[in-house]
Amino acid sequence: MDSLNGKTALVTGGSNGIGAACVRMMAQAGARVMIGYYNGEQRAKDLCSQLPGEGHCIQQIKLEDSASTKAAADAVRQRFGALNILVNSAGFTRPIAHSKLDELDEDFMDAMLVANVRGPYSMIRQCAPLLTASGDALVVNVSSISAFTGSGSNIAYCASKAAIDTMTLSLARVMGPEVRVIAVSPGAVATDFVAGRGRPELEKLAAATPLKKITEPEDVALAVMACATHLRASTGGRIIVDGGRFLV
């Protein structure tokens, strides 16, 4: 697993869940990784200390704050000089039944769109010169099957992921040939991302899918790795990693 030797990567939301799985795999493949985190500083430090290889670091990133995303890009420039891989894995959600419109107010909608759409866009915008300078770069936006099924933790989350998918299409058109942009779309994943969704709930969801298996963070990270190492002629598309849940 040395296919990313000499490459540099920035993973937002990299201290936990899907992001942390991506960080581990990329470091194992030889990349130097900057672990973006918001609240989990100690978790990010612990992860960084466990990674193989040298040159890894952590960086606090508040996606809602454009000054913070700029600071992250500046930190990449100072430490690495260029950037080969940007993985937008950070985001948040809250379970709200789709029928309860009174609970999903405008303030919550705004917060979701700022963090889950404007935040990733800001990261891409700030890192674009670094990605282009590498000459062979990749942006992976961690989306969701909620973007095209309309099902998910809440309506605002579905809308934010649909925006990510469309943004992936638009950016892929204009960032080539130096930069490829791909969306990876999980279903329910075995992380703590959605409050109250534990292993028993995941097992019930998995039982209704064609593959009848729970999607682990590593399954999604493998798709991200495939984008970086094998899908050299792919851009603008999405890779679904959900055990076939979207078919149900």
NORZISUL-V739887 format. One record per pair of residues at least 24 apart in sequence whose ideal C-beta (glycine too) atoms are under 10 Angstrom apart, sorted by the first residue. I is the first residue (numbers start at 1). J is the second residue. If there is no record, write none. Layout:
# NORZISUL-V739887
[[I,J] [I,J]]
This chain:
# NORZISUL-V739887
[[1,25] [1,26] [1,27] [1,28] [1,29] [1,30] [1,52] [1,225] [1,229] [2,28] [2,29] [2,30] [2,31] [3,29] [3,30] [3,31] [3,225] [3,228] [3,229] [3,230] [4,28] [4,29] [4,30] [4,31] [4,32] [4,33] [4,53] [4,84] [4,85] [4,225] [4,228] [4,229] [5,29] [5,30] [5,31] [5,32] [5,53] [6,30] [6,31] [6,32] [6,84] [7,31] [7,32] [7,33] [7,80] [7,82] [7,83] [7,84] [7,85] [7,134] [7,136] [7,137] [7,138] [7,228] [7,229] [8,32] [8,33] [8,34] [8,55] [8,76] [8,79] [8,80] [8,81] [8,82] [8,83] [8,84] [8,85] [8,86] [8,130] [8,134] [8,137] [9,33] [9,34] [9,35] [9,56] [9,76] [9,80] [9,83] [9,84] [9,85] [9,86] [9,87] [9,138] [9,140] [9,224] [9,228] [10,34] [10,35] [10,36] [10,57] [10,59] [10,61] [10,72] [10,73] [10,75] [10,76] [10,80] [10,83] [10,84] [10,85] [10,86] [10,87] [10,88] [10,123] [10,127] [10,130] [10,131] [11,35] [11,36] [11,37] [11,85] [11,86] [11,87] [11,88] [11,89] [11,90] [11,140] [11,142] [11,221] [11,224] [12,36] [12,37] [12,38] [12,59] [12,61] [12,63] [12,69] [12,72] [12,86] [12,87] [12,88] [12,89] [12,90] [12,91] [12,119] [12,120] [12,123] [12,142] [13,37] [13,38] [13,40] [13,61] [13,63] [13,87] [13,88] [13,89] [13,90] [13,91] [13,92] [13,119] [13,142] [13,193] [14,40] [14,43] [14,44] [14,47] [14,48] [14,58] [14,59] [14,61] [14,87] [14,89] [14,90] [15,39] [15,40] [15,41] [15,42] [15,43] [15,44] [15,45] [15,46] [15,47] [15,48] [15,58] [15,90] [16,40] [16,43] [16,44] [16,47] [16,89] [16,90] [16,191] [16,192] [16,193] [16,217] [17,89] [17,90] [17,142] [17,189] [17,190] [17,191] [17,192] [17,193] [17,217] [17,220] [17,221] [18,87] [18,89] [18,90] [18,91] [18,142] [18,184] [18,186] [18,189] [18,191] [18,193] [18,215] [18,216] [18,217] [18,218] [18,219] [18,220] [18,221] [18,223] [18,224] [18,241] [19,44] [19,47] [19,87] [19,88] [19,89] [19,90] [19,91] [19,142] [19,191] [19,217] [19,220] [19,221] [19,224] [20,44] [20,47] [20,89] [20,191] [20,217] [20,218] [20,221] [21,89] [21,189] [21,191] [21,216] [21,217] [21,218] [21,219] [21,220] [21,221] [21,222] [21,224] [21,225] [22,85] [22,87] [22,89] [22,140] [22,142] [22,184] [22,217] [22,218] [22,220] [22,221] [22,222] [22,223] [22,224] [22,225] [22,228] [23,47] [23,48] [23,50] [23,51] [23,56] [23,87] [23,89] [23,221] [24,50] [24,51] [24,52] [24,217] [24,218] [24,221] [25,218] [25,221] [25,222] [25,224] [25,225] [25,228] [25,229] [26,51] [26,53] [26,56] [26,84] [26,85] [26,87] [26,221] [26,224] [26,225] [26,228] [26,229] [27,51] [27,52] [27,53] [27,54] [27,55] [27,56] [28,52] [28,53] [28,225] [29,53] [29,225] [29,228] [29,229] [31,55] [31,56] [31,84] [31,85] [31,228] [32,56] [32,57] [32,79] [32,80] [32,84] [33,57] [33,58] [33,85] [33,87] [34,58] [34,59] [34,61] [34,72] [34,75] [34,76] [34,79] [34,80] [34,83] [34,86] [35,59] [35,61] [36,60] [36,61] [36,62] [36,63] [36,68] [36,69] [36,72] [36,75] [36,86] [36,87] [36,88] [36,89] [36,90] [36,123] [37,61] [37,90] [38,62] [38,63] [38,64] [38,68] [38,90] [38,92] [38,115] [55,79] [55,80] [61,90] [61,119] [61,122] [61,123] [62,90] [62,115] [62,119] [63,88] [63,90] [63,91] [63,92] [63,114] [63,115] [63,116] [63,117] [63,118] [63,119] [63,120] [63,121] [63,122] [63,123] [64,111] [64,114] [64,115] [64,118] [64,119] [64,122] [65,114] [65,119] [65,122] [66,118] [66,119] [66,122] [66,125] [66,126] [67,122] [68,119] [68,122] [68,123] [68,126] [69,118] [69,119] [69,120] [69,121] [69,122] [69,123] [69,124] [69,125] [69,126] [69,127] [70,122] [70,123] [70,125] [70,126] [70,127] [71,126] [72,122] [72,123] [72,126] [72,127] [73,122] [73,123] [73,124] [73,125] [73,126] [73,127] [73,128] [73,129] [73,130] [73,131] [74,126] [74,130] [76,126] [76,127] [76,130] [76,131] [77,126] [77,127] [77,129] [77,130] [77,133] [80,130] [80,134] [81,130] [81,133] [81,134] [82,127] [82,129] [82,130] [82,131] [82,132] [82,133] [82,134] [82,135] [82,137] [83,127] [83,128] [83,129] [83,130] [83,131] [83,132] [83,133] [83,134] [83,137] [83,138] [83,139] [83,179] [84,130] [84,131] [84,133] [84,134] [84,135] [84,136] [84,137] [84,138] [84,179] [84,228] [85,131] [85,134] [85,137] [85,138] [85,139] [85,140] [85,224] [85,225] [85,227] [85,228] [86,120] [86,123] [86,124] [86,126] [86,127] [86,128] [86,130] [86,131] [86,137] [86,138] [86,139] [86,140] [86,141] [86,179] [86,181] [87,123] [87,138] [87,139] [87,140] [87,141] [87,142] [87,184] [87,221] [87,224] [87,227] [87,228] [88,116] [88,119] [88,120] [88,121] [88,122] [88,123] [88,124] [88,127] [88,139] [88,140] [88,141] [88,142] [88,143] [88,164] [88,167] [88,168] [88,183] [88,184] [89,120] [89,140] [89,141] [89,142] [89,184] [89,217] [89,220] [89,221] [89,224] [90,115] [90,116] [90,119] [90,120] [90,123] [90,142] [91,115] [91,116] [91,117] [91,119] [91,120] [91,142] [91,143] [91,144] [91,157] [91,160] [91,161] [91,164] [91,193] [92,116] [92,119] [92,153] [92,157] [92,160] [92,193] [93,144] [93,146] [93,152] [93,153] [93,154] [93,156] [93,157] [93,158] [93,160] [93,161] [93,193] [93,194] [93,195] [94,153] [94,154] [94,156] [94,157] [94,194] [94,195] [94,196] [95,152] [95,153] [95,154] [95,157] [95,194] [95,195] [95,196] [95,197] [96,153] [96,154] [96,155] [96,156] [96,157] [97,153] [97,154] [97,155] [98,150] [98,151] [98,152] [98,153] [98,154] [98,155] [98,158] [99,155] [100,154] [100,155] [101,155] [103,154] [104,154] [104,155] [104,156] [104,157] [105,156] [106,156] [108,154] [108,155] [108,156] [109,154] [109,155] [109,156] [109,159] [109,160] [110,156] [111,156] [112,153] [112,154] [112,155] [112,156] [112,157] [112,158] [112,159] [112,160] [112,161] [113,156] [113,159] [113,160] [113,163] [114,160] [115,160] [116,143] [116,144] [116,156] [116,157] [116,159] [116,160] [116,161] [116,163] [116,164] [117,159] [117,160] [117,161] [117,162] [117,163] [117,164] [117,166] [117,167] [118,160] [118,163] [119,160] [120,160] [120,163] [120,164] [120,167] [120,168] [121,163] [121,164] [121,167] [121,171] [124,167] [124,168] [124,171] [124,175] [124,179] [124,181] [125,171] [127,179] [128,171] [128,174] [128,175] [128,178] [128,179] [131,175] [131,178] [131,179] [131,180] [131,181] [132,175] [132,177] [132,178] [132,179] [133,178] [134,178] [134,179] [135,177] [135,178] [135,179] [136,177] [136,178] [136,179] [136,180] [136,232] [137,175] [137,178] [137,179] [137,180] [137,181] [137,228] [138,179] [138,180] [138,181] [138,182] [138,224] [138,227] [138,228] [138,229] [138,231] [138,232] [138,234] [138,235] [139,168] [139,171] [139,172] [139,175] [139,179] [139,180] [139,181] [139,182] [139,183] [139,227] [139,235] [140,168] [140,180] [140,181] [140,182] [140,183] [140,184] [140,220] [140,223] [140,224] [140,225] [140,226] [140,227] [140,228] [140,239] [141,165] [141,167] [141,168] [141,171] [141,181] [141,182] [141,183] [141,184] [141,185] [141,238] [142,183] [142,184] [142,185] [142,186] [142,189] [142,220] [142,221] [142,223] [142,224] [142,241] [143,167] [143,168] [143,182] [143,183] [143,184] [143,185] [143,186] [143,238] [143,239] [143,240] [144,183] [144,184] [144,185] [144,186] [144,187] [144,188] [144,189] [144,193] [144,238] [144,240] [144,242] [144,246] [145,185] [145,186] [145,187] [145,188] [145,238] [145,240] [145,241] [145,242] [145,245] [145,246] [145,247] [146,185] [146,186] [146,187] [146,246] [147,183] [147,185] [147,238] [148,185] [148,238] [148,240] [148,246] [149,185] [149,187] [149,242] [149,245] [149,246] [149,247] [149,248] [151,187] [151,245] [151,246] [151,248] [152,187] [152,188] [152,194] [153,188] [153,193] [153,194] [153,195] [153,196] [153,197] [154,194] [157,194] [161,185] [164,238] [165,237] [165,238] [168,235] [168,236] [168,237] [168,238] [169,235] [169,236] [169,237] [169,238] [170,236] [171,235] [171,236] [172,234] [172,235] [172,236] [172,237] [173,235] [173,236] [175,235] [175,236] [176,235] [176,236] [177,235] [179,235] [180,227] [180,228] [180,231] [180,232] [180,233] [180,234] [180,235] [180,236] [180,237] [181,227] [181,234] [181,235] [181,236] [181,237] [182,223] [182,224] [182,226] [182,227] [182,228] [182,231] [182,234] [182,235] [182,236] [182,237] [182,238] [182,239] [183,227] [183,236] [183,237] [183,238] [183,239] [183,240] [184,220] [184,221] [184,222] [184,223] [184,224] [184,226] [184,227] [184,237] [184,238] [184,239] [184,240] [184,241] [185,220] [185,223] [185,238] [185,239] [185,240] [185,241] [185,242] [185,246] [186,215] [186,216] [186,217] [186,219] [186,220] [186,223] [186,239] [186,240] [186,241] [186,242] [186,243] [186,245] [187,214] [187,215] [187,220] [187,240] [187,241] [187,242] [187,243] [187,244] [187,245] [187,246] [187,248] [188,214] [188,215] [188,242] [188,243] [188,245] [189,214] [189,215] [189,216] [189,217] [189,218] [189,219] [189,220] [189,241] [189,242] [190,214] [190,215] [190,216] [190,217] [190,218] [190,219] [191,215] [191,216] [191,217] [191,220] [193,217] [205,242] [205,243] [205,245] [205,248] [206,242] [206,243] [206,244] [206,245] [208,243] [208,244] [208,245] [208,247] [208,248] [209,242] [209,243] [209,244] [209,245] [209,246] [209,247] [209,248] [210,242] [210,243] [210,244] [210,245] [210,247] [210,248] [211,242] [211,243] [211,244] [211,245] [211,247] [212,243] [212,244] [213,243] [213,244] [214,243] [215,241] [215,242] [215,243] [215,245] [216,241] [219,243]]
